[in-house]
Amino acid sequence: ARFRHRHKQVPLPLSSGSDYTLSFTLGSPPSPTISLYLDTGSDVVWLPCSPFECILCESKAPPLSPPLNLSASATAVPCKSSACSAAHSSLPSSDLCAMARCPLDAIETSDCNSFPCPSFYYAYGDGSLIARLYKDSLTLPNSLSIQNFTFGCAHTTLAEPVGVAGFGFGRLSLPAQLSSVSPQLGNRFSYCLVSHSFDSDKLRRSSPLILGRNEEKEKQFGNEVVEFVYTDMLHNPKHPYFYSVGLEGISVGKRNIPAPENLKKVDRRGSGGMVVDSGTTFTMLPSNLYDSVVNEFDHRVGRFNERASAVEETTGLGPCYYYDKVAKVPVISLHFVGNGSRVVLPRRNYFYEFLDGGDGIGKKRNVGCLMLMNGGDEEELRGGPGATLGNYQQQGFEVVYDLEKRKIGFARRKCSSLWDSFKN
């Protein structure tokens, strides 16, 4: 790999919509620009390849870039490689080479280099894909280049029209591949998400993704000194790619609602904890905690404001309220495991305000909705994360992932002005 920024932080732009996307090129000569969703909740980088079919994608957003035609410099990953094993949930390479129809004598003498890694299956909460592994050079903006970068090439997906840049733990994730050639850049990264743009016509400044986030420089921007609030990562033995943290409770105004015990830790079956996930839009809470938060919120807001039941029915959001000029809503804070690990959410991160047009006959009215989601009961969540911190609730925070010290930090920022700190 070649790096012009050997000892510096490398800021990269993320485009914002309902999710956040990272762009790069592959191969030599370089491919057209490829845009993928940034996802800290998965550990594989994959993209649509030509010819491409997406099943059940009629209601999905259109692809951000055309399906890739592999360049002449792309090579298939062999069945005996550790990357192939990683893509197949650590299956032994001898099994994988047998699946690739490498003869037994060649398997025994480890001579299966000409047999490509079999296609692998990968699933998300709302879709899946089958892909083959390839290697090629990847070039990020700022001319940062990684040779022999491993990625999945998918010709068929289910409800996944856009590729994903996996930033989770795991040897095939983008940070892991970057850290193999530059540990300083790959082992510590952060992003600062500008406000969501659900309006595609609205132009916004991009969100900075900072590779090699410098610990000393993270505290001060302009005249502002903002300390990070840190909490330790929890290891998940069943889902090791997740960045899980412990949640102690949620405050609504001055009332602290304790989280159930399983959100404070992850058990040996992989149940529990809260996943910090850039690839999920809204925060999902287990139903018992969600109900307690909603009841307390409604107790404080519903006494003074009419419930907007018609809006709840048409949007699926809730609870929602009509209000005249300004809705008074309580402050919501997240309390993570660790001394003083309290993160106060800005109002817009949990209360979405808009103008309801009514039925075209009635007058337009101001509406506000609580933007937390019911993630299901404990039985439904068993064997996986107990809660998920989505990117909507991460807006306006710099979120830093320290993979060496295994901790995650949060600090309030004006994300778009963070770019100014990188100007020489």
C-alpha positions in Angstrom: 0.0 0.0 0.0 1.1 3.6 -0.5 0.2 6.4 1.9 0.7 10.0 1.5 -0.6 10.6 5.0 1.6 8.2 6.9 1.4 9.9 10.3 -1.7 12.0 9.8 -5.4 11.5 10.3 -7.2 10.9 7.1 -10.6 12.6 6.8 -13.0 11.1 4.2 -16.4 12.4 3.1 -19.6 10.5 3.8 -22.7 11.5 1.8 -25.8 11.7 3.8 -29.4 10.6 3.0 -31.4 8.2 5.2 -28.1 6.4 5.5 -24.4 7.4 5.1 -22.3 6.4 2.1 -18.6 6.1 1.5 -17.1 6.3 -2.1 -14.0 4.9 -3.6 -12.7 3.3 -6.8 -11.4 -0.2 -7.5 -8.8 -1.6 -9.9 -6.5 -0.3 -12.5 -7.6 1.5 -14.6 -9.9 2.8 -11.9 -13.6 1.8 -11.9 -16.3 4.4 -12.0 -16.9 5.7 -8.4 -18.5 3.1 -6.2 -20.7 4.3 -3.3 -21.5 1.9 -0.4 -23.4 2.3 2.9 -21.0 2.7 5.9 -22.0 -0.1 8.4 -20.3 -0.6 11.7 -22.7 -3.5 12.3 -21.2 -5.9 9.8 -17.7 -7.1 8.8 -17.7 -7.6 5.0 -17.2 -5.1 2.1 -19.4 -6.1 -0.9 -20.8 -4.5 -3.9 -23.2 -5.3 -6.8 -21.4 -6.7 -9.8 -22.7 -6.9 -13.4 -24.9 -8.7 -14.3 -26.9 -7.8 -11.1 -30.3 -8.8 -9.9 -32.0 -7.6 -6.7 -35.0 -9.5 -5.6 -37.8 -7.6 -3.8 -36.2 -4.2 -4.5 -39.1 -2.4 -6.0 -39.7 -0.3 -2.9 -36.0 0.2 -2.2 -33.9 3.2 -3.0 -32.2 2.9 -6.4 -28.5 1.8 -6.5 -26.1 4.6 -5.8 -23.6 3.5 -8.5 -23.8 1.1 -11.5 -23.0 -2.6 -11.0 -19.2 -3.1 -11.2 -17.5 -4.7 -14.1 -14.4 -6.3 -12.6 -11.2 -4.7 -13.8 -8.4 -6.7 -15.5 -6.4 -6.3 -12.3 -9.0 -8.2 -10.1 -8.1 -11.7 -9.1 -10.3 -14.4 -7.5 -9.4 -15.2 -3.8 -8.2 -18.9 -3.6 -10.2 -21.5 -1.6 -7.2 -22.1 0.7 -6.8 -18.5 1.9 -7.7 -17.2 5.3 -9.9 -14.6 3.8 -12.0 -17.4 2.2 -12.3 -19.1 5.6 -13.3 -15.7 7.2 -16.1 -15.2 4.7 -17.4 -18.7 5.4 -17.7 -18.4 9.2 -14.2 -19.9 9.8 -14.8 -23.1 7.9 -11.5 -25.0 7.4 -9.8 -24.3 4.1 -9.7 -28.1 3.3 -13.5 -28.1 3.4 -13.7 -25.0 1.3 -11.3 -26.4 -1.3 -13.3 -29.6 -1.4 -16.4 -27.5 -2.1 -14.4 -25.7 -4.9 -13.7 -29.2 -6.4 -10.0 -29.1 -5.8 -8.8 -32.8 -6.1 -7.9 -34.6 -2.8 -4.2 -35.0 -3.6 -4.0 -31.2 -4.2 -5.9 -30.5 -0.9 -3.4 -32.7 1.0 -0.4 -30.9 -0.6 -2.0 -27.4 -0.2 -1.9 -26.9 -3.9 -5.4 -25.5 -4.6 -4.3 -22.0 -5.6 -6.1 -22.2 -8.9 -9.4 -23.0 -7.3 -11.4 -20.0 -6.3 -13.2 -19.5 -2.9 -16.8 -20.8 -3.2 -19.6 -18.2 -3.2 -20.6 -17.2 0.4 -24.0 -16.2 1.8 -24.3 -13.1 4.0 -27.5 -11.9 5.8 -28.6 -8.7 7.5 -31.7 -8.0 9.5 -33.6 -7.0 6.4 -31.9 -8.7 3.4 -29.2 -11.1 2.2 -26.8 -11.8 -0.7 -24.6 -14.4 -2.3 -21.2 -13.2 -3.4 -17.7 -14.3 -4.5 -14.5 -13.0 -3.1 -12.0 -11.0 -5.2 -8.9 -8.9 -4.6 -8.0 -5.6 -6.3 -6.5 -2.3 -5.4 -8.9 0.1 -3.6 -8.4 3.8 -3.8 -10.2 6.1 -1.4 -10.5 9.9 -1.8 -7.2 11.6 -0.7 -5.4 9.1 -2.9 -5.2 6.6 0.0 -4.7 3.2 -1.7 -4.8 -0.4 -0.4 -3.4 -3.1 -2.6 -4.9 -6.6 -2.6 -8.1 -5.4 -1.0 -10.6 -8.2 -0.5 -14.2 -7.6 -1.3 -17.4 -9.5 -2.2 -18.8 -9.3 -5.7 -22.6 -10.0 -5.6 -24.7 -10.9 -8.7 -27.9 -11.7 -6.7 -29.2 -10.0 -3.5 -32.5 -10.0 -1.6 -33.7 -6.5 -0.7 -30.2 -5.1 -0.9 -29.8 -2.9 -4.0 -26.8 -1.0 -2.5 -23.5 -2.5 -1.4 -22.1 -2.2 2.1 -18.7 -1.2 3.5 -18.5 -3.3 6.7 -16.6 -1.4 9.5 -17.2 -4.0 12.2 -14.7 -6.3 13.9 -13.5 -9.0 11.6 -10.6 -9.5 9.2 -12.5 -8.7 6.1 -13.8 -5.3 7.3 -12.4 -2.1 5.8 -10.6 -1.0 9.1 -9.1 -4.5 9.6 -7.7 -4.6 6.0 -6.4 -1.0 6.4 -4.8 -1.8 9.8 -2.9 -4.7 8.2 -0.9 -2.2 6.2 -1.2 0.9 8.5 -2.2 0.0 12.1 -2.3 3.7 13.1 -5.0 4.4 10.4 -7.1 1.2 10.9 -7.2 0.8 14.7 -8.9 4.1 15.5 -11.5 5.8 13.5 -14.4 8.1 14.0 -17.3 9.7 12.2 -19.4 12.7 12.8 -22.9 12.5 11.2 -24.5 15.7 9.9 -28.2 15.9 10.2 -30.3 13.4 8.2 -31.4 14.5 4.8 -34.7 12.7 3.9 -35.1 15.4 1.2 -33.0 14.3 -1.7 -33.0 17.8 -3.2 -31.4 19.3 -0.1 -27.7 19.7 -0.5 -25.8 19.3 2.7 -22.1 19.3 3.6 -20.7 15.8 3.9 -20.1 14.0 7.2 -16.4 13.4 8.0 -15.1 9.8 8.5 -11.7 10.1 10.2 -9.3 7.2 9.8 -6.4 7.2 12.3 -8.3 9.5 14.7 -5.7 11.3 16.7 -6.4 11.1 20.4 -4.6 14.4 21.3 -6.3 16.4 18.6 -9.8 15.1 19.2 -10.5 17.3 22.2 -10.2 20.8 20.8 -11.9 22.4 17.8 -11.8 26.2 17.4 -12.2 27.6 20.9 -14.3 24.7 22.0 -12.9 21.9 24.2 -15.2 18.9 24.3 -14.3 15.8 26.3 -15.4 12.4 24.9 -17.6 10.3 27.0 -16.2 6.7 26.8 -17.7 3.3 27.5 -16.0 -0.1 27.1 -16.8 -2.4 24.2 -18.3 -5.8 25.2 -17.2 -8.9 23.4 -20.0 -10.9 21.8 -18.9 -14.5 21.3 -21.7 -15.3 18.8 -21.5 -12.1 16.8 -17.9 -11.0 17.2 -18.1 -8.3 14.5 -20.6 -6.1 16.6 -19.4 -3.1 18.6 -21.5 -3.8 21.7 -21.6 -1.6 24.8 -23.5 -1.8 28.1 -26.5 0.4 28.7 -27.3 1.2 32.4 -30.5 3.2 31.7 -32.3 6.0 30.0 -33.3 9.3 31.6 -36.5 11.1 30.5 -36.3 14.5 32.1 -35.1 13.9 35.7 -36.5 10.3 35.9 -33.9 7.6 35.3 -35.4 4.4 33.9 -33.0 1.4 34.6 -32.2 -0.8 31.6 -32.9 -4.6 32.0 -29.9 -6.5 33.2 -29.3 -8.1 29.8 -28.5 -4.7 28.3 -25.5 -4.2 30.6 -23.6 -7.3 29.4 -23.5 -9.9 26.7 -23.8 -13.6 27.7 -22.0 -16.6 26.2 -24.9 -17.2 23.8 -24.4 -13.7 22.3 -27.6 -12.2 23.9 -27.7 -8.7 25.3 -25.8 -5.4 25.2 -26.5 -2.5 22.9 -24.9 -2.4 19.4 -23.6 0.9 18.1 -24.6 0.7 14.5 -24.1 3.3 11.7 -26.0 1.1 9.3 -29.3 1.1 11.2 -31.4 4.3 11.1 -33.4 4.3 14.3 -32.6 3.2 17.9 -34.3 -0.1 18.8 -35.1 -0.8 22.4 -36.5 -4.0 24.0 -40.2 -3.6 24.4 -40.2 -3.5 28.3 -37.7 -0.6 28.3 -39.3 1.1 25.2 -42.7 1.0 26.9 -41.3 2.6 30.1 -39.6 5.3 28.2 -42.7 6.0 26.1 -45.0 6.0 29.1 -42.8 8.5 30.9 -42.5 10.7 27.8 -46.2 10.6 27.3 -46.8 11.4 30.9 -44.8 14.6 30.5 -45.9 15.7 27.0 -49.4 14.2 26.7 -50.7 16.3 29.6 -50.2 19.5 27.6 -50.6 18.4 24.0 -53.2 16.5 22.0 -52.2 13.1 20.8 -51.9 13.0 17.0 -53.5 9.6 16.5 -54.2 10.0 12.8 -50.6 10.8 12.1 -49.5 7.8 14.1 -51.8 5.6 12.0 -50.5 6.9 8.6 -46.8 7.1 9.5 -46.2 4.3 11.9 -44.4 6.7 14.2 -45.4 7.3 17.8 -46.2 8.7 20.2 -47.0 11.9 18.2 -48.5 15.1 19.4 -50.0 18.3 17.9 -48.6 21.5 19.3 -49.1 25.2 18.6 -45.8 27.1 18.5 -43.1 25.2 20.5 -43.6 21.7 22.0 -42.1 21.3 25.5 -40.4 17.9 25.6 -38.2 16.4 28.3 -34.4 15.8 27.7 -33.5 12.2 27.0 -30.1 10.9 28.1 -28.4 7.5 27.6 -26.4 6.2 30.5 -23.7 3.7 29.4 -21.8 1.4 31.7 -18.8 3.3 33.2 -18.3 6.2 35.6 -20.2 9.2 34.3 -20.8 7.7 30.8 -23.9 9.8 30.2 -24.8 11.0 26.7 -27.4 13.8 26.5 -29.3 13.6 23.2 -30.1 16.8 21.3 -33.9 17.3 21.0 -33.8 16.7 17.2 -32.2 13.3 17.7 -35.4 11.9 19.3 -38.2 14.3 18.5 -39.0 14.7 14.8 -41.1 17.9 14.1 -43.0 18.5 10.9 -46.1 20.1 9.4 -49.0 17.7 9.0 -51.0 18.6 5.9 -54.2 16.9 7.3 -56.6 15.5 4.7 -56.4 18.5 2.4 -59.5 20.0 4.0 -58.4 20.5 7.5 -55.8 23.1 8.5 -52.1 22.2 8.6 -50.8 21.6 12.1 -47.4 21.2 13.8 -46.7 17.6 14.8 -43.8 16.1 16.8 -43.1 12.4 17.1 -40.8 10.4 19.4 -38.2 8.7 17.2 -37.3 5.6 19.2 -38.5 2.2 18.0 -39.8 -1.0 19.7 -37.2 -3.7 18.9 -39.3 -6.6 20.3 -39.6 -8.6 23.5 -36.8 -10.5 25.3 -37.8 -13.8 23.7 -37.5 -12.3 20.1 -34.2 -10.8 20.9 -32.6 -13.9 22.5 -29.3 -14.9 20.8 -28.6 -11.4 19.5 -28.2 -7.7 20.6 -30.7 -6.5 23.2 -30.8 -3.0 21.7 -29.3 -1.0 18.8 -28.1 2.6 18.8 -29.1 3.8 15.3 -27.5 6.6 13.3 -30.5 9.0 13.7 -29.6 9.2 17.4 -25.9 9.6 16.6 -26.4 12.8 14.5 -24.4 15.8 15.8 -21.9 13.5 17.7 -18.4 12.5 16.9 -18.4 8.8 17.6 -14.9 7.4 18.0 -14.1 3.6 17.8 -10.8 2.7 19.6 -10.2 -0.9 18.5 -6.9 -1.3 20.5 -8.3 0.0 23.8 -11.7 -1.5 23.0 -13.8 1.5 23.8 -16.3 3.8 22.1 -16.5 7.6 22.8 -19.2 10.2 22.1 -18.8 14.0 21.9 -21.2 16.7 20.7 -19.9 18.4 17.6 -20.9 20.7 14.8 -20.0 18.0 12.3 -19.9 20.1 9.1 -17.4 22.5 10.7 -15.1 19.6 11.8 -13.8 19.7 8.2 -12.2 23.1 8.9 -10.0 21.6 11.6 -8.2 19.5 8.9 -7.2 22.5 6.7 -3.5 23.0 6.8 
